Amino acid sequence: MLKRIYVNNFRCLVNFELTVDSLNLFLGSNGSGKSTVFEVLRKLQTFILGEQALQRDYRVLDLFENTDLTRWQKSDIQKFELDIQGNGGTYKYTLEIQHRGEYKPPTMRLESLTFDGQPLFDFWVDTVRGEPVGKARIYNDDPNREGAFLPYFDGSRSGIGFIYERPENQKLTWFKKRIANFFIVQINPFAMEPESRQEASSPNWDMSNYAAWYSYLSQESQGKILKLTLELQNIIKGFDSFQNPKSGDVRILSASFTRPSKAAYRLNELSQGQKVLIALYTLIYCAPDENFTLCIDEPENFLALPEIRPWWDLVMEYCVDNEAQVMLISHHPSLINYLASNSGHWFEREDNEAVRVRPITETEEGLSVAKLIELGWIYDE
């Protein structure tokens, strides 16, 4: 489970530190940095996994831009840290990016991964004959053996993503699999199209590739798709099953309904609320069996309270029973009252300065958190 995030010199996040638990609700005004935290997690996930998981070689210059530096900071170095608990210990990942002005690409200054303090990977920049030279070292699971230098590694991409699984580096491999189990989304039902030409092992940020993700899940997780289908039959009136036939090189995802009359509708023909419900329940029912993190930006969009409330209850059950972790961004009063007093993190940003975050607690006045926000007592536009 992700335990700690540290970010420095990335947009509004300056010396920013956040400790999270199994269930987390991010609250605060627009522009207070909530979605920026999710974006940092997406960038780090993409950078670490690289070509092996995403069929593309993501380099430093593809993900870290000069425009993402905090505008009022003079430093040209960005720093990111993740603490992840699991596999019988605690992983610490550290990344530093060096920016070099508008006309030179950024470079990796440092990347390291440790497990309970034991090094698993190190990249650093040394000076050789007056010139900066990147060096990388990989350590296997035996702490008594010296690490081996990686030849021909220039630091233009993640060294951890560069390393393939071997019997002697199972700790590092576990970390990469855990990073892959982050699902970070802001569901846009207007972007969810029915066609897919290839499978996708994870959803896009906006769920635009839902059909491709469904094609992958229907092959790799048939039992989970069956559970999802049975749940959707209870949630969406008249829903019966999915159809995903192939026509030439393209698959077309449709939903079959039995009421009020038998009919099949392509994914883009469903209502926006129906598509959001399908996406939300897929995230729960088709997630890994354990050790996964859901980061969802405003899951209640396009839904009424009676529609979203059963999903909230299911999320809480998964957090308790399946070693799942959930981070939600929401402005919905009912969700705020439901979760904030025990799981809320309040994001504050005054006069466009750095973001600070604090836990939310009920006050002596006995008012709900949503009412306090409405009155402006813990919410400042």
C-alpha positions as CSV (number, residue, x, y, z in Angstrom):
1,M,0.0,0.0,0.0
2,L,1.2,3.5,-0.8
3,K,2.0,5.2,2.5
4,R,3.7,8.5,1.6
5,I,4.1,10.9,-1.3
6,Y,6.7,13.6,-1.4
7,V,7.0,16.2,-4.2
8,N,9.1,19.3,-4.5
9,N,9.2,21.9,-7.3
10,F,6.3,20.5,-9.4
11,R,3.8,23.2,-10.2
12,C,2.0,24.1,-6.9
13,L,3.6,21.2,-5.0
14,V,6.6,22.6,-3.1
15,N,8.1,20.5,-0.3
16,F,4.8,18.8,-0.3
17,E,4.3,15.6,1.8
18,L,1.2,13.5,2.2
19,T,0.7,10.4,4.3
20,V,-2.2,8.2,3.1
21,D,-4.0,5.2,4.4
22,S,-6.3,2.6,2.9
23,L,-9.3,4.9,2.3
24,N,-8.6,8.6,1.5
25,L,-10.8,11.5,0.4
26,F,-9.2,14.6,-1.0
27,L,-11.1,17.8,-0.4
28,G,-10.4,21.5,-1.2
29,S,-11.2,24.2,-3.6
30,N,-10.5,24.0,-7.4
31,G,-6.8,24.7,-8.0
32,S,-5.7,23.5,-4.6
33,G,-3.5,20.7,-6.0
34,K,-5.7,17.6,-5.6
35,S,-5.6,16.5,-9.2
36,T,-1.9,17.5,-9.4
37,V,-1.1,14.7,-6.9
38,F,-2.9,12.2,-9.2
39,E,-0.9,13.6,-12.2
40,V,2.4,13.1,-10.4
41,L,1.5,9.5,-9.6
42,R,0.6,8.9,-13.3
43,K,3.8,10.4,-14.5
44,L,5.9,8.3,-12.0
45,Q,4.0,5.1,-13.0
46,T,4.5,5.7,-16.7
47,F,8.2,6.6,-16.2
48,I,8.9,3.5,-14.0
49,L,7.0,0.9,-16.1
50,G,8.2,2.3,-19.4
51,E,8.3,0.1,-22.5
52,Q,7.7,-3.3,-20.9
53,A,4.2,-2.6,-19.7
54,L,3.0,0.2,-21.9
55,Q,4.5,-0.8,-25.3
56,R,6.4,2.5,-25.5
57,D,9.8,3.8,-24.4
58,Y,9.0,6.8,-22.2
59,R,12.0,9.0,-21.6
60,V,12.6,11.8,-19.2
61,L,11.9,14.4,-21.8
62,D,8.5,12.8,-22.7
63,L,7.2,13.3,-19.2
64,F,9.0,16.1,-17.3
65,E,8.7,19.5,-18.9
66,N,10.2,22.9,-17.9
67,T,6.7,24.3,-17.7
68,D,6.0,21.9,-14.7
69,L,8.6,23.6,-12.6
70,T,7.2,25.8,-9.8
71,R,7.2,29.3,-11.2
72,W,8.4,31.1,-8.1
73,Q,11.2,28.7,-7.3
74,K,14.7,29.3,-8.5
75,S,15.8,25.7,-8.4
76,D,15.9,23.6,-11.6
77,I,15.7,20.3,-9.8
78,Q,12.5,18.4,-9.2
79,K,12.3,15.7,-6.5
80,F,9.7,12.9,-6.0
81,E,9.5,10.1,-3.4
82,L,7.1,7.2,-2.9
83,D,7.0,5.0,0.2
84,I,5.2,1.7,-0.5
85,Q,4.5,-0.9,2.1
86,G,4.2,-4.5,1.1
87,N,6.1,-7.8,0.4
88,G,7.0,-7.9,4.0
89,G,8.7,-4.5,4.2
90,T,8.8,-0.9,3.0
91,Y,10.0,0.3,-0.4
92,K,11.4,3.8,-0.9
93,Y,11.6,5.2,-4.4
94,T,13.4,8.5,-5.1
95,L,13.6,10.4,-8.4
96,E,15.3,13.7,-9.1
97,I,15.0,15.4,-12.5
98,Q,17.5,18.1,-13.6
99,H,16.0,20.8,-16.0
100,R,18.5,22.6,-18.2
101,G,16.6,25.5,-19.7
102,E,14.2,25.9,-22.6
103,Y,16.5,24.5,-25.4
104,K,18.1,21.5,-23.6
105,P,16.1,18.3,-22.6
106,P,15.8,17.5,-18.9
107,T,17.9,14.7,-17.6
108,M,17.6,12.2,-14.7
109,R,19.9,13.3,-11.8
110,L,19.2,10.5,-9.4
111,E,16.9,7.4,-9.2
112,S,17.0,4.9,-6.3
113,L,15.0,2.1,-4.9
114,T,15.5,0.5,-1.5
115,F,13.7,-2.2,0.5
116,D,13.9,-1.7,4.3
117,G,17.0,0.4,3.7
118,Q,18.6,-2.3,1.5
119,P,19.5,-0.9,-2.0
120,L,17.9,-2.5,-5.0
121,F,18.8,0.0,-7.7
122,D,20.9,3.3,-7.8
123,F,21.5,5.8,-10.6
124,W,23.5,8.9,-10.0
125,V,25.6,11.4,-11.9
126,D,29.4,11.4,-11.4
127,T,32.0,13.7,-12.8
128,V,34.6,12.1,-15.0
129,R,37.4,14.3,-16.5
130,G,35.2,17.3,-15.8
131,E,32.2,16.0,-17.5
132,P,28.9,14.6,-15.9
133,V,28.6,10.9,-16.5
134,G,25.6,8.8,-15.4
135,K,26.2,5.6,-13.5
136,A,23.8,2.8,-12.6
137,R,24.0,-0.1,-10.2
138,I,21.6,-3.0,-9.6
139,Y,21.6,-5.1,-6.5
140,N,20.0,-8.5,-6.2
141,D,17.9,-9.8,-3.3
142,D,20.9,-11.0,-1.3
143,P,22.1,-8.0,0.8
144,N,25.6,-9.6,1.2
145,R,26.4,-9.5,-2.5
146,E,27.8,-6.4,-4.2
147,G,25.7,-4.7,-6.8
148,A,26.6,-4.9,-10.5
149,F,27.1,-1.8,-12.7
150,L,24.8,-1.5,-15.7
151,P,26.8,-0.7,-18.9
152,Y,25.6,1.7,-21.6
153,F,22.9,3.2,-19.4
154,D,22.7,7.0,-19.9
155,G,19.9,7.9,-17.6
156,S,17.5,9.1,-20.3
157,R,14.8,6.7,-18.9
158,S,14.1,4.8,-15.7
159,G,16.7,2.2,-14.9
160,I,14.1,0.2,-12.9
161,G,11.9,0.0,-16.0
162,F,14.9,-1.1,-18.0
163,I,15.5,-4.2,-15.8
164,Y,13.7,-7.4,-16.6
165,E,12.6,-10.0,-14.1
166,R,15.2,-12.5,-13.0
167,P,15.2,-15.0,-10.1
168,E,17.7,-12.9,-8.1
169,N,15.7,-9.6,-8.3
170,Q,12.2,-10.6,-7.1
171,K,12.0,-7.7,-4.7
172,L,12.5,-5.2,-7.5
173,T,10.0,-7.1,-9.7
174,W,7.4,-7.0,-6.9
175,F,7.8,-3.2,-6.7
176,K,7.2,-2.8,-10.5
177,K,4.1,-5.0,-10.3
178,R,2.8,-3.0,-7.4
179,I,3.3,0.2,-9.4
180,A,1.4,-1.4,-12.3
181,N,-1.5,-1.9,-9.9
182,F,-2.3,1.8,-9.7
183,F,-5.4,2.7,-11.6
184,I,-5.6,6.5,-11.9
185,V,-8.7,7.8,-13.7
186,Q,-11.1,10.7,-14.2
187,I,-13.9,9.1,-16.1
188,N,-15.2,11.0,-19.1
189,P,-18.1,9.0,-20.5
190,F,-18.2,11.2,-23.7
191,A,-14.7,9.7,-24.6
192,M,-15.8,6.1,-24.1
193,E,-16.0,4.7,-27.7
194,P,-17.2,1.1,-28.5
195,E,-14.4,0.2,-31.0
196,S,-11.1,-1.4,-30.2
197,R,-8.4,-2.7,-32.5
198,Q,-6.2,-4.1,-29.8
199,E,-6.3,-5.1,-26.1
200,A,-5.2,-2.7,-23.4
201,S,-4.0,-4.1,-20.0
202,S,-5.1,-0.9,-18.1
203,P,-7.5,2.0,-18.6
204,N,-6.6,5.4,-19.9
205,W,-6.9,8.5,-17.6
206,D,-10.3,9.4,-19.2
207,M,-11.4,5.8,-19.8
208,S,-11.4,6.5,-23.5
209,N,-10.0,3.0,-24.1
210,Y,-12.6,1.1,-22.0
211,A,-13.5,-1.1,-25.0
212,A,-9.9,-2.2,-25.4
213,W,-9.5,-2.7,-21.7
214,Y,-12.7,-4.8,-21.7
215,S,-11.3,-6.9,-24.5
216,Y,-8.2,-7.6,-22.5
217,L,-10.1,-8.5,-19.3
218,S,-12.5,-10.8,-21.2
219,Q,-9.5,-12.9,-22.2
220,E,-7.4,-12.7,-19.0
221,S,-10.1,-12.5,-16.3
222,Q,-13.2,-14.2,-17.4
223,G,-14.3,-15.0,-13.9
224,K,-14.1,-11.4,-12.9
225,I,-16.1,-10.3,-16.0
226,L,-18.8,-12.8,-14.9
227,K,-19.0,-11.2,-11.5
228,L,-19.1,-7.8,-13.0
229,T,-21.9,-8.8,-15.3
230,L,-24.0,-10.2,-12.5
231,E,-23.5,-7.0,-10.5
232,L,-24.4,-4.8,-13.4
233,Q,-27.6,-6.8,-13.8
234,N,-28.6,-5.6,-10.3
235,I,-27.3,-2.0,-10.8
236,I,-28.5,-1.1,-14.3
237,K,-32.2,-1.7,-15.0
238,G,-32.7,-4.2,-17.8
239,F,-29.0,-4.9,-18.3
240,D,-28.2,-8.5,-19.4
241,S,-24.7,-8.9,-20.7
242,F,-21.9,-7.5,-22.9
243,Q,-21.3,-8.4,-26.5
244,N,-17.9,-7.8,-28.0
245,P,-17.8,-9.4,-31.5
246,K,-15.1,-8.9,-34.0
247,S,-15.7,-7.2,-37.4
248,G,-12.6,-7.3,-39.5
249,D,-9.8,-5.9,-37.4
250,V,-12.2,-4.1,-35.0
251,R,-14.2,-5.3,-32.0
252,I,-17.4,-3.5,-31.2
253,L,-18.5,-3.5,-27.5
254,S,-22.2,-3.5,-26.9
255,A,-24.6,-4.0,-24.0
256,S,-27.6,-6.2,-24.3
257,F,-30.8,-5.3,-22.4
258,T,-33.8,-7.5,-21.8
259,R,-36.2,-4.7,-20.6
260,P,-38.3,-3.0,-21.7
261,S,-37.6,-5.0,-24.8
262,K,-34.7,-7.0,-26.1
263,A,-32.1,-4.8,-27.7
264,A,-28.3,-4.3,-27.9
265,Y,-26.7,-0.8,-27.7
266,R,-23.2,0.1,-28.6
267,L,-21.2,1.6,-25.7
268,N,-21.5,5.1,-27.1
269,E,-25.3,4.7,-27.3
270,L,-25.7,4.2,-23.6
271,S,-26.4,7.2,-21.3
272,Q,-23.5,9.0,-19.7
273,G,-24.5,7.7,-16.2
274,Q,-24.7,4.1,-17.4
275,K,-21.2,4.4,-18.9
276,V,-19.8,5.8,-15.6
277,L,-21.5,3.0,-13.6
278,I,-20.0,0.4,-15.9
279,A,-16.5,2.0,-15.6
280,L,-16.7,2.3,-11.8
281,Y,-17.8,-1.2,-11.2
282,T,-15.2,-2.6,-13.6
283,L,-12.5,-0.8,-11.6
284,I,-13.7,-2.7,-8.5
285,Y,-14.6,-6.1,-9.9
286,C,-11.8,-6.4,-12.4
287,A,-8.9,-5.0,-10.2
288,P,-6.2,-7.4,-9.0
289,D,-7.1,-9.6,-6.1
290,E,-5.0,-7.6,-3.7
291,N,-2.4,-4.8,-3.5
292,F,-4.0,-2.3,-5.8
293,T,-4.7,1.4,-5.6
294,L,-7.6,3.2,-7.1
295,C,-7.3,7.0,-7.7
296,I,-10.5,8.4,-9.0
297,D,-11.2,12.0,-9.6
298,E,-14.9,12.9,-8.9
299,P,-16.5,9.4,-9.3
300,E,-20.0,10.8,-8.6
301,N,-20.1,12.9,-11.8
302,F,-23.2,12.1,-14.0
303,L,-24.7,10.0,-11.2
304,A,-27.5,10.5,-8.6
305,L,-26.9,9.7,-5.0
306,P,-28.9,6.4,-5.0
307,E,-26.7,5.3,-7.9
308,I,-23.3,6.1,-6.4
309,R,-24.0,5.1,-2.8
310,P,-23.9,1.3,-3.3
311,W,-20.5,1.8,-5.1
312,W,-19.2,3.7,-2.1
313,D,-20.2,0.8,0.2
314,L,-18.5,-1.7,-2.1
315,V,-15.3,0.4,-2.1
316,M,-15.2,0.4,1.7
317,E,-15.6,-3.4,1.8
318,Y,-12.8,-3.8,-0.6
319,C,-10.5,-1.6,1.4
320,V,-11.1,-3.8,4.5
321,D,-11.2,-7.2,2.9
322,N,-8.9,-7.2,-0.2
323,E,-5.9,-5.1,0.8
324,A,-7.1,-2.4,-1.6
325,Q,-6.4,1.3,-1.3
326,V,-8.6,4.1,-2.6
327,M,-8.0,7.8,-3.1
328,L,-11.0,9.8,-4.2
329,I,-11.4,13.5,-5.1
330,S,-14.9,14.7,-4.6
331,H,-17.1,17.8,-4.0
332,H,-20.3,15.7,-3.3
333,P,-21.8,16.6,0.1
334,S,-23.0,13.1,0.8
335,L,-19.7,11.6,0.0
336,I,-18.0,14.2,2.1
337,N,-20.2,13.5,5.1
338,Y,-19.8,9.8,4.6
339,L,-16.0,9.7,4.5
340,A,-14.4,13.0,5.4
341,S,-14.3,12.8,9.2
342,N,-12.3,9.6,9.2
343,S,-10.5,9.6,5.8
344,G,-10.4,13.3,4.7
345,H,-7.4,15.3,3.6
346,W,-8.0,19.1,3.2
347,F,-5.9,20.8,0.5
348,E,-5.2,24.5,1.0
349,R,-3.6,26.9,-1.3
350,E,-3.6,30.6,-0.5
351,D,-2.9,33.3,-3.1
352,N,-1.6,30.7,-5.6
353,E,1.2,29.8,-3.3
354,A,2.4,26.3,-2.3
355,V,-0.2,23.6,-1.4
356,R,-0.5,22.4,2.2
357,V,-2.6,19.5,3.4
358,R,-4.1,18.6,6.7
359,P,-6.5,15.9,8.1
360,I,-10.2,16.8,8.5
361,T,-11.9,16.3,11.8
362,E,-15.4,17.0,13.1
363,T,-15.7,20.2,15.1
364,E,-17.3,20.9,18.5
365,E,-20.2,22.7,16.8
366,G,-21.5,19.3,15.7
367,L,-22.0,20.4,12.1
368,S,-21.3,18.0,9.2
369,V,-18.2,18.5,7.2
370,A,-20.2,19.3,4.1
371,K,-22.1,22.0,6.1
372,L,-18.8,23.5,7.3
373,I,-17.6,23.7,3.7
374,E,-20.9,25.3,2.7
375,L,-20.5,27.9,5.4
376,G,-17.0,28.5,4.4
377,W,-15.5,27.7,7.8
378,I,-13.0,25.2,6.3
379,Y,-13.3,26.2,2.7
380,D,-11.9,29.5,1.3
381,E,-12.6,30.4,-2.3
